[in-house]
């Protein structure tokens, strides 16, 4: 199945959907200088398929291309994503 990504600015959430169904969500909080990713969730039937990782990559790409905010990984999953992608660590302190 193909994933579709969206950014709901009003809800402070990035969403991955497949077949019209939400398969992963990434919540965040904003401050003037940073975006703090606070919670990643994938419903149990969709876990283990890589959806959350693809969603985090989409969100990080979006933040990098549309803002000058630094990233604060408050959620363990986003922290581990940065551990696996050290080439993106510049976003943590820019």
N, C-alpha and C positions, 0 to 999 in steps of 0.2 A: 504494500500500500504506500502511496505517496503521502508525505507529510506536508501540511500547510501550516505556516507560522503566522501569528498575528501579534500585535502589540496593542493592548488595551490601556491607553494612557490614563484614563479616568480611574481604572481599577488598580493601576500600578502593577500590571501583570503581563507577562509574555505567555503565549499559549501555543502548543503544538496540537494539531487536529489531524485525524485520519478518518476518511469516510464520514465527515461531519460530526465526529465524536472527539471530545477532548481526550488526548492521550498523555499529556504532560503540561504542567504549569510551573511558572517561575515568578514568584512575587518579589517586589522590591520596594524600597523607600528612598526618597530623594532628599538630598541636602544641597545647599548651593554649590558645593565642590565635588560631591560624590553621589554615586548610585550604590546603594547597599542591597545586595541580593540576599533576601532574608529567608526564603523557603522554596524548595523544589519539591513538587509532588507528581507522582505518576500513579494512577489507580492500579490496584493489584493485578487486574487482568492484562495490563499493558507493560508491566515491569519486565526488565531483562531483555528488552528489544532495542535499547540504545536511544529511545526517544528523548529522555532527559538530557543526555549529552548533546544531541543534535540541537535541542532547544537552547541550551546554555550557549553553544557556539553561535547560534543565530542572534541571541540577545547581546553577546559580547561584540559581535560584528556590528550590530546596530548601534550600540553605545559608541564604539570606536569611530564609526563613519558619520554619526549625526551629532555628537556632543564632544565636549572637551572634559567631561567628568572623569574622575578616577573611579575605579571599581573597588568596592569593599565586599569581599565574599563572607558574609555573615552566616551563610548556610554551609554546612560541612560538604555538601555535594559540589557546590561551586568552588570551594577551597580545593577539593581533590581534583576538579577539572583543571584548575590553574597548575596544580602539581604535575599533571600529565601534559600540560601545554606551556612549558616555561617560556617559550618564545612570545607568549602574550603577557608576560609578567609586567611589562612596561605600563600596562593599563592600571596596575595597582598603585602606581606612584606618580602618574603624569600630572 
